Amino acid sequence: MLGQLDQWIDEIPPIDQPQRFGNKAFKTWFTKLQENAERLLQEALPAELRPAAAEVSTYLVESVGNSTRIDYGTGHEAAFVMFLFCLYKIEALKEEDCPATVLQIFTKYLELVRKLQQTYRMEPAGSHGVWSLDDHQFIPFLWGSAQLIGSTSVIVCLFVTCRKSLP
């Protein structure tokens, strides 16, 4: 399904326009997603789960950016995490799918939204906000940090001690 969304970017090239940010061709791409998201999700789900597609697909649509502002930020990224959560909640994804969810599905999502950002010159959402967090993806940091839980090879308190000793 994410591969199909990626293909649509190639089919809907940016419009030649003078703006620094926000190529209006994104609105065409986004409309195509809105019109097809439920169907794409239904095709990806087993028959008994297809009724959930109407609600779950909303999170997918909201995860790629805002078509009015032509921007993308961590709120959109969080919407994709909620999309994945819904897939787990309806049991389309199972606990044993966790590694693939992060290493394959989420990685493909990051590739998709980065291509959207570059192709349509999407503005970082809220880029004047706290520490410019919306200028970057944030979930990989959280999931990567979570891998340190219980680690005996990396002792987190050492980083704090070292930092305190720097001028």
C-alpha positions as CSV (number, residue, x, y, z in Angstrom):
1,M,0.0,0.0,0.0
2,L,2.8,2.5,0.9
3,G,4.4,1.5,-2.4
4,Q,1.3,2.6,-4.2
5,L,1.4,6.0,-2.5
6,D,5.1,6.3,-3.5
7,Q,4.2,5.6,-7.1
8,W,1.6,8.4,-7.1
9,I,4.3,10.9,-6.2
10,D,6.0,9.9,-9.5
11,E,2.7,10.2,-11.3
12,I,1.9,13.7,-9.9
13,P,5.1,15.8,-10.5
14,P,5.6,19.2,-8.8
15,I,4.1,22.2,-10.5
16,D,6.6,24.9,-11.7
17,Q,5.8,27.7,-9.3
18,P,7.8,30.5,-7.6
19,Q,7.1,29.6,-3.9
20,R,10.0,28.4,-1.7
21,F,7.8,26.0,0.2
22,G,4.6,24.2,-0.6
23,N,4.3,22.9,-4.1
24,K,0.6,22.9,-4.9
25,A,0.8,19.5,-6.7
26,F,0.8,18.0,-3.2
27,K,-2.9,19.0,-2.9
28,T,-3.6,16.8,-6.0
29,W,-1.6,13.9,-4.5
30,F,-3.4,14.3,-1.1
31,T,-6.8,14.4,-2.7
32,K,-6.0,11.2,-4.5
33,L,-5.0,9.6,-1.2
34,Q,-8.2,10.9,0.5
35,E,-10.3,9.4,-2.3
36,N,-8.5,6.0,-2.3
37,A,-7.2,5.4,1.2
38,E,-10.2,3.3,2.4
39,R,-10.1,1.1,-0.7
40,L,-6.4,0.6,-0.5
41,L,-6.7,-0.4,3.2
42,Q,-9.6,-2.7,2.4
43,E,-7.4,-4.4,-0.2
44,A,-4.6,-4.9,2.3
45,L,-6.8,-6.3,5.1
46,P,-8.4,-9.7,5.4
47,A,-12.1,-9.8,4.5
48,E,-13.3,-10.0,8.2
49,L,-11.4,-6.8,9.1
50,R,-12.4,-4.6,6.1
51,P,-15.2,-2.9,7.9
52,A,-12.6,-1.1,10.0
53,A,-11.0,0.5,7.0
54,A,-13.3,3.5,7.0
55,E,-12.1,4.6,10.4
56,V,-8.5,3.4,10.3
57,S,-7.8,4.9,6.9
58,T,-8.3,8.4,8.4
59,Y,-5.1,8.0,10.4
60,L,-3.3,7.1,7.3
61,V,-4.5,10.2,5.5
62,E,-3.6,12.4,8.4
63,S,-0.1,10.9,8.6
64,V,1.3,12.4,5.3
65,G,0.9,16.1,6.0
66,N,-1.6,18.9,5.7
67,S,-2.9,19.8,2.3
68,T,-3.9,23.3,3.2
69,R,-0.6,24.4,4.7
70,I,1.4,21.9,2.6
71,D,3.5,21.0,5.7
72,Y,4.6,17.9,7.6
73,G,5.6,17.5,11.2
74,T,5.7,15.2,14.2
75,G,1.9,15.3,14.6
76,H,1.6,13.7,11.2
77,E,4.2,11.1,12.2
78,A,2.2,10.4,15.4
79,A,-0.9,9.9,13.2
80,F,1.0,7.1,11.4
81,V,1.9,5.5,14.8
82,M,-1.8,5.7,15.6
83,F,-2.6,4.0,12.2
84,L,-0.2,1.2,13.2
85,F,-1.8,1.0,16.6
86,C,-5.2,0.6,15.0
87,L,-3.9,-2.2,12.9
88,Y,-2.7,-3.9,16.1
89,K,-6.0,-3.2,17.9
90,I,-8.1,-4.8,15.1
91,E,-5.5,-7.6,15.1
92,A,-4.4,-7.1,11.5
93,L,-0.9,-7.0,13.0
94,K,0.1,-9.3,15.9
95,E,2.8,-9.0,18.6
96,E,5.2,-11.1,16.5
97,D,4.9,-8.4,13.8
98,C,6.6,-5.8,16.0
99,P,10.1,-6.0,14.5
100,A,8.7,-5.9,11.0
101,T,6.4,-3.0,11.9
102,V,9.4,-0.8,12.8
103,L,12.0,-2.1,10.5
104,Q,9.9,-2.5,7.4
105,I,6.6,-0.7,7.6
106,F,7.7,2.4,9.5
107,T,10.9,2.6,7.5
108,K,8.9,2.5,4.3
109,Y,6.7,5.3,5.7
110,L,9.7,7.4,6.5
111,E,11.0,7.0,3.0
112,L,7.5,7.9,1.7
113,V,7.2,11.1,3.7
114,R,10.7,12.2,3.0
115,K,10.0,11.8,-0.7
116,L,6.8,13.9,-0.2
117,Q,8.7,16.6,1.6
118,Q,11.5,16.8,-1.0
119,T,9.2,16.5,-4.1
120,Y,6.6,18.9,-2.9
121,R,8.9,21.1,-0.8
122,M,6.6,20.7,2.2
123,E,7.3,23.2,5.0
124,P,8.1,21.8,8.5
125,A,5.0,22.0,10.6
126,G,5.4,24.3,13.5
127,S,9.1,24.9,12.7
128,H,9.1,27.9,15.0
129,G,8.1,25.8,17.9
130,V,10.0,24.2,20.7
131,W,13.6,23.2,19.6
132,S,12.4,22.7,16.0
133,L,11.3,19.2,16.7
134,D,8.9,19.3,13.8
135,D,11.8,19.8,11.4
136,H,12.7,16.1,11.9
137,Q,11.1,12.7,12.5
138,F,10.9,12.0,16.2
139,I,9.6,8.5,16.6
140,P,12.8,6.8,15.4
141,F,14.6,8.6,18.3
142,L,12.0,7.3,20.8
143,W,12.1,3.7,19.4
144,G,15.9,3.7,19.2
145,S,16.2,5.0,22.8
146,A,13.8,2.3,23.9
147,Q,16.3,-0.3,22.7
148,L,18.6,0.8,25.5
149,I,16.1,-0.3,28.2
150,G,17.8,-3.0,30.1
151,S,21.0,-2.7,28.2
152,T,24.2,-3.7,30.0
153,S,26.5,-2.7,27.2
154,V,25.5,1.0,27.2
155,I,25.2,2.6,30.6
156,V,23.1,5.8,30.2
157,C,24.2,7.4,33.4
158,L,27.8,7.6,32.0
159,F,26.6,10.0,29.3
160,V,25.1,12.3,32.0
161,T,28.3,12.2,34.0
162,C,30.5,13.0,31.0
163,R,28.3,15.9,29.9
164,K,28.5,17.5,33.4
165,S,32.3,17.5,33.2
166,L,32.4,19.4,29.9
167,P,33.0,23.1,30.0
